[in-house]
Amino acid sequence: MAWTLISPSLKLLQSSSMANYSVSSSSSNKYKNGLLSKRRRLAVMASASSEEDKNKNNSKVKGDEKELAFNPFGFVTDNPSSRSAIQLPESPAEDGNVGQMLYRIEDKGKEYGSYVKSGKLRWFVRETGSSERKRGTIVFLHGAPTQSFSYRVVMAQMADAGFHCFAPDWIGFGFSDKPQPGYGFNYTEEEFHVAFDKLLEVLGIESPFILVVQGFLVGSYGLTWALKNTERVSKLAILNSPLTVGSPIPGLFKQLRIPLLGEFTCQNAVMAERFIEAGSAYVLKLDKADVYRLPYLSSSGPGFALLEAAKKVNFKDVSSRIATGFSSGRWDKPILLAWGISDKYLPQSEAEQFQKGNPSNVKLKLIEGAGHMPQEDWPEKVVDALRYFL
């Protein structure tokens, strides 16, 4: 009788009591053949099971990789207001370059607008209503680093109320020309005033008209222009703007005035939308953020225009002239001060102090739920305030 020792590799086919199992030679052959057949069946089953597990694992790994893929631009794309500024599309060759993104948004934000040539400069001007309207003409001026797009809702509704409305993009901003400093325009206060005078003439805007101003820098230049042209303004409406000698200066403008840092800061494509959001309680929707971003994304021109204007301005001097010029005894025309009380740049006390300087002519209207740009945050409330005032 021959003895056959079962190989350790067959342990899975045995019970623990078969460790020293013995069989006859003939029986051994039958048993061996049976075991081999069974081993083959088990091997096939094990192979199939292994392949299935492998496929499952591969599928899970692929799914995890897709879900947890590293995104180096996550710090931008996670912010809903700038998700389309920098992104990693599924087909980078087709959809991931700046040119393609510009193509998608280049026609945005030009509601009610057209280009107007004034001297050597081309302005982008929005217009609603018509000169046949009997209630008068309103000119809306934006601040830095934004554009006239912020007034689109207000001017549309004021046209419905019977007014003829204009809202230009200042030179260097929005869709207007952005000449290189030193080549026909140097972004000084005087040059902005002269260019604005010429634009009013080209547009055929007759004086006196209603002037609405908001914001820093070029917004302030709108107010200093009014002080130089009192006879051309019938009524003045001021939305959140620096109005006192102690008006705080936002960090953006401080950075722009620092050598090297200013050059770096001015080329940030999401600068305008970040400035708007930082002064408000709201995050811009993507379609709005696209428009404010577009000028800074399409070329370096608007960034360097802003940089030059920020270097040339004397904030304290401008604010001092505004505070003095609109005080009692110096300004005797009606002023509406429509103030977003959630402004993160300019506190409510700024508006209250300005009103105390000329209480008989300045009417203060506080706008709850609005920040630094009430015309963007809550345009309907701005319209209500303007209609009541006018």
Order of alpha helices (4+ residues) and beta strands (2+ residues): alpha-alpha-alpha-alpha-beta-beta-beta-alpha-beta-alpha-beta-alpha-beta-alpha-alpha-alpha-alpha-alpha-alpha-beta-alpha-beta-alpha-alpha
